Every structure is written in structure tokens, then in C-alpha cells.
Amino acid sequence: MRRVICWLRSLRLRPQTQRSRADVPGWVLITLMSAILVAGLLAIAGPALEKMFTDAMNQVKPGT
């Protein structure tokens, strides 16, 4: 148990390297590409989704 605690402390005390900062430009690119993909799909499938939703709402009958 003591070995595990010492090992965990040694991990925490190691200096951070340049690599541990994360790849910020990569995450920005992924986010931007995802937003463009969603916008494109919505532009293409938007009218069909709107018609499907309207048809479904028209089939709902009020409770009696």
C-alpha cells in the first residue's frame, strides 16, 4: 500500500511537459468541423424533418 501511495505522489510531482498542454488547435478544428457538418445536415434534411414533425403533430388527437 505504501508503494502505491509513493508512486502516486511521484506522478503528481513530475514537472509538466510541453505535450501535456493538449492539442488546442486540433480541438478547435474538430469543433469547427462538427459545427459545419451539423449545419450542412440541417440545411439538407431540415425541410424533411420539419414535414415529419408537422405530420406527427397533426396525428395527435386531443384527449377526451
C-alpha positions, 0 to 999 in steps of 0.5 A: 500500500505504501508503494502505491501511495509513493508512486502516486505522489511521484506522478503528481510531482513530475514537472509538466511537459510541453505535450501535456498542454493538449492539442488546442488547435486540433480541438478547435478544428474538430469543433469547427468541423462538427459545427459545419457538418451539423449545419450542412445536415440541417440545411439538407434534411431540415425541410424533411424533418420539419414535414415529419414533425408537422405530420406527427403533430397533426396525428395527435388527437386531443384527449377526451 
